[in-house]
Amino acid sequence: MSEFFAMGGYASWVWGAWGGSALAILLLIVFVLSERAGAKARLRELEEDED
């Protein structure tokens, strides 16, 4: 099992790539949720202006 995690000596590259990818996906999710909240707030303001 330790051979698997060592990745034949390339573990730092492999696990670094996995970590970087996971971080990028997490940041994209946070960004999208933030943008969604802002869009909902703007829509709410526009709907209130119509009344």
N, C-alpha and C positions, 0 to 999 in steps of 0.2 A: 504494500500500500504506500509506503514511503517513496518508492520509485515513481509511482503515479504523481504524487505531489511535487517531486523533484523535477519532473518533466524532462528527464535526460540532461539536466544541467541548464535548461532554459526556463526554469520556474519563475525567475524574476521578470522575464519578458512576458511569459504567458499569463501569470497572475496579475502582473501590472496592466496588461491589456484588458483582462477581465474587469479589474477594479476601475480602470478608466472608463470603460464602456458602461459599467453599472452607474458610475457617478454621472456620466453624461445623460443617461436615461433618467435618472432621478432629477437632475436639474431641469431637463425638458418637461417632466411631469409638473414640477413646481411652477415653471414658467407658464405652462398652458393653464393650470388652475388659477394662477394670478391673473392672466389675461381674461379668462372666462369671468372671473369675479368683476373685473373692471368693465367688461362688456355688459354684464347684467346690470351694473350700476348705471351705466350710460343709457341703457335701454329704459330703465325705470325712470330716469330723469326726462327722457324724451316722451315717454308715455304720460308723465305728469304735466308736461308742457301742452299737450294736446287738449287737456280738459279745460 
